[in-house]
């Protein structure tokens, strides 16, 4: 005969298990369906759609690749510097303002960020461009990365900074040699989160890159395409062929994500203390 | 006798609290001085005023003079002061993202004390030997410091401070968080450093026994003032001040 405490504990564990299962099921469902439908699409249309410009997904792949690099450079550099500043001078009014601004930016619907770039870059230059798209995505990732950089640096115990000072390190040497070194894993996760968030975004691209899908972009100033945007628009087409392209694009996007995540997490080791 | 450190009328306020009051202290070169006193009496603050670490706390005001080998440190570059007057903290804090070797090598590297890798290797070995740690780590210099025990980590911090070839070494309750065996090694290392290298040592301790074992002079500090200062044995056996006597009997602290 079990006593009531044991029964309660069992019931509790079972409840947690079921809730966990409910939580992770969608993730596996999405992954499984993307892989299943994606492979099916490639089987039906051939791997050739990867490199086909007209009626294939090459322009979207190239566009996404360029966007990911460009937006990461713009967004991460800005976010890293801002995060460093806020963590290092937490009480200055600039930091306080930056913190409020970045937290607010997190809540802004990303389509509005696209419209902002439309007004400040697309309208003055007179055309859509990958650069405009990258800028919009950089704005999406900026607050995420900044918050992570800031928190990673703040979590470095004072103890280690003091150790740096007590052997005569300058403030910059402590910041870059000690704090950033100890927080590198946290900073890398932040960059990854921002990257993933930006790469999955469709809305900021609606008003910025121009969905040029029948030719390759010749420079970052010309219009282009991106995989999420292509998926969104092809999924609404009536023809089955375009649905297959959308699934194929989804599969490539998911695989690219997994590879980037795996590589970065392997390269940047956690610092234990 | 030459003095390594001369403190004159030192007053320190931290966020409005008057932590150190009119401190006067003369530390002879090549001696060991123990700063002893109850918790919150200002021992650590005094230590941290001698390498200007105290300034890192926002809202700190320092008045008075601290001379190190004749130089007024408050009119010098603080980073340079901290290179010559290095400190080991109470809690072992080796840099967790660097190897054991790099923990010791970082100081000489940033202050450009060595010209070649070979010289650096030699200096790292010297510092680790002086900290009585070399034999225990020589085969795992490139592992992170987290593989070491707390006491070994504390000796690594000592080696890190020594690699700068400081003129003055300060230790803030260096054995407060570690076991007796490691404490003994640190005490021996301190004595050997003074004997062989002529380094001036000043350390904070809670325990009168340790102060007597290791130091030549004891400064007893209470409520931000130096109550008594004198040769260790004399002060411990025949304290002239009532407060010192009470502290030694374990009635305050």
Interface residues (C-beta under 8 A of the other chain):
Chain A: X91 X157 X159 X160 X162 X163 X164 X165 X166 X167 X168 X169 X170 X173 X177 X178 X181 X182 X184 X271 X272 X273
Chain B: X51 X53 X56 X58 X79 X80 X81 X82 X83 X86 X87 X88 X89 X91 X93 X94 X95 X96 X97 X98 X106 X107 X110 X111 X144 X146 X157 X160 X161 X164
